[in-house]
Amino acid sequence: MVKLQFLIIVLSIMATAHSQDSRIDSIPLKLSNEMVSSSPGPVPLSQKKARQESAKIKAANSKLAAKIQFRYFIIKAESNTYGYSIYADGNLYIQQNTIPGVAGTRGFSDTVSAARTARLVIDKIKQGEVPPAITLDELKKIGVH
């Protein structure tokens, strides 16, 4: 039997084989499953191993993100509010019509708040945080909400 030390799910790897520059069309999303496969069933990794694996994934994501050009655009959302779209190497990566980290479906009241949040999200992606989770405290620090 083969025991897997770490199970990493790699999603969204869309490297273009036919492209001359072999650019990456989206960031490979790597998530730690935090489980070890063995018989008779999955066993949780120790917290230390899970943190180590999470750090490795974050470092790998950061390295990949450094090679990608990110741009954001402010978009109109429902009820005279705003959101943002983030593009990675020219391909839509995130479209956010609501304020992340806040319950409900309310958009940003102004374009400045949407732009600040989009830049924060891009910074988190560049630091290897995929998906980039935004907290209420982080929104407050950048003057949003």
N, C-alpha and C positions, 0 to 999 in steps of 0.2 A: 504494500500500500504506500501511496505517496502522500506525505503530509505537506501541505502548503504552509510555509512560514507566514506569508503575507498574501492576501488576496486584494489585488488592486483592480478596480474596474476602470478601464480607459474608454471614455466616450468621446465622440465627436472628433475623431482623428480623420481629417479630410485633406490629406496632402495630395496635391494634384500631380499624378504621375506623368501626365501629358504636358505639363507646363515646363517651359524651358528653365524657369528660375526655381522650380520645385518649391514654391512658397507654401506656407501653411495657411489654409483657408479659415481655420478656426483654432482656438486654443484647445489642446487636448485636455479634457476635463478628467482629472484623476481624483478619485475618491477612495479613501481607505474603508474597507468593509469591516475592519476590526474583528475579523473572525478567522479562525484557523479551521481548515477542513480536515477532519479525521473521522474514523469510525468510532462510535455510531452516528455522530452528528457534529455540528459546528460548536466550537468552544471559544468563548471570548478571549481575546488577547489580553495580556496583562496591561495595566494602565501605562506602565513605563514603555512597553513595546509599542503600544498604540500611539503614544506621544512621539516616540522616535520615528515611527512610520509616517505619522502626520507631518513631522518636520521635513522628512525626506521628500514627501510629495509636494509640500509647499515650496521647497528649494527647486525642485524640478519644474514646477509650474512657473516660478519666477524666472528661471533661466529661459524657458520657452517664450514667456510673455515679453522678455527683453528684445526678442527678435521681431516682434509684431508691432505694427503701427496702429495706434488706437486714435479714433476721432469720435467726437460726439456731436449730436445735433439736438436742438431743442424742438420739441414737437407740440402741437396743440392736442389737448386731451378734452375729455367731456366737461361740460358745465363751465366753460371759460377758464380752464386750468391748463397746466403744462406738464409735460413729461420729457423724456429724453430717449434718444436712440444711440447706442454705442456700436461702432463698427470696428472690426479687427481686420486689418489688411483689406479694407474696402467691402467686407461682407458683414451684414447685420449680425451682431452677436447678442445684444440685449436691447429690448424695447421695453421701457418702463413708463407706463401711463399713470401710475399711482406713486405715492410717496412710499419708498421701501422702509420697512421696519415699523410702520405705523398701521394699526388695524384699520380696515375699511378700504374704500376705493377712491379716496380723495386724491386729486392731482395736486401739483404745486401751484400756489397762488400767483407766482411770478417766475419769470425766466431766469432770474439770478439764482434763486433757490434750486431750480432744476439743474442749472449749469454747475453749481457748487457740488451738488450730489453726484452728478455724472463724473466730475473730476475725481471725487472721493472713490467712486466705484472703480474707475480706471486705475487709480493708485493702488487699491487693494488687489486688483488683478495682477498688476505689475509686481506686487509683493508676494504673489503666489497664492492668494486666497481665492480659490475657485470652488464653489460659487462665492461671490463677494457679498457677505452678509453685512447689512447696515443696522446699527443699533440706534435707539432713540438718543442716547448720549452723544453718539457721533454726529447725528443731525444737529443737536443743540450746539456742539462745538463749532460747527461751520455756519451757524446762524440760520438754520432751517428748522421750522416747526416751533 
